[in-house]
């Protein structure tokens, strides 16, 4: 979905010109003569001819990751994603007149869930693993966050969910600097990410991890899919001082912080939900056939293979989605678990740890 209101926000990502015009083929830059084409539900606004030292795994391995990410269908905002989304909505306080940017949107699930609260929701990501619902209901741009294709002061609100931990420090600086540039003075950004700092209650949290490892050794489930998803986490901002320094360098003022000490969350993610996925996603014939293999044999076509454990997890999530859409008893049970996980924020959010929600503001220009 590409509304006309988007075009007034754009600038050329290659030369920064705002001398743009629109045809059926896409957006043309009069200055550098580049064309930014329309695609299925999004517009390609990647800078032309740019060379970057760092390329995200989700861009470099987009085709291989597409199947195992199971990204096309969205579930309601539940469990950890639901906790993130509830905190996002609560802290950013979207207004009906807001123009909002999900910078590094991934599937654009948070953009979809919050689009109804704002005048215009834009999702931006260099990979095009956008959910089908996002392509239909959110304004999507394929773009690099180091050279955003938007004019200065274009957005009232922005958010960054699970992004900064993927980047080296120079990319973090460019990402934050560009986001600050496109925010209007007084505009706010909500960041969720994590550093390397342990929680003050880490020994209690680790009890659930130890129990989870017992079930892994018993062969009930594994964490291969989760490990692959986090395999490119760099955590270049190693501690809270690094986070505050990065915000200062970008000219963003911290407003509010909530830390996520994941006591209940870790039990849910490492034990409760993994056991549920093992039961719901089990496929007896396939599990028996591949019980001694970590990955399915490489097909003749050369198509990327998906780990058996990951297949089981994907099956479970797909089977659950059908019930969640109808808001059945399963939906309300998972909502109760989501609220249990959210207790980590309400009870322990004041205790400094690695995972954090940080609300920052672009200062208003002094008169």
ZIQUIRA-V659017 format. One record per run of one state. SS is the DSSP state (h for helix, s for strand, l for the rest). FROM is the first residue (numbers start at 1). TO is the last residue. If there is no record, write none. Layout:
{{SS/FROM/TO} {SS/FROM/TO}}
This chain:
{{l/1/3} {h/4/7} {l/8/9} {s/10/10} {l/11/19} {s/20/23} {l/24/25} {s/26/29} {l/30/34} {s/35/38} {l/39/41} {s/42/44} {l/45/56} {h/57/60} {l/61/61} {h/62/69} {l/70/78} {h/79/92} {l/93/98} {s/99/103} {l/104/108} {h/109/117} {l/118/119} {s/120/125} {l/126/131} {h/132/137} {l/138/138} {s/139/142} {l/143/144} {h/145/147} {l/148/149} {s/150/150} {l/151/154} {s/155/161} {l/162/163} {h/164/166} {l/167/168} {h/169/182} {s/183/194} {l/195/201} {h/202/217} {l/218/223} {h/224/229} {l/230/239} {h/240/250} {l/251/251} {s/252/259} {l/260/262} {h/263/280} {l/281/283} {h/284/289} {l/290/294} {s/295/295} {l/296/306} {s/307/307} {h/308/325} {l/326/328} {h/329/348} {l/349/354} {s/355/362} {l/363/367}}
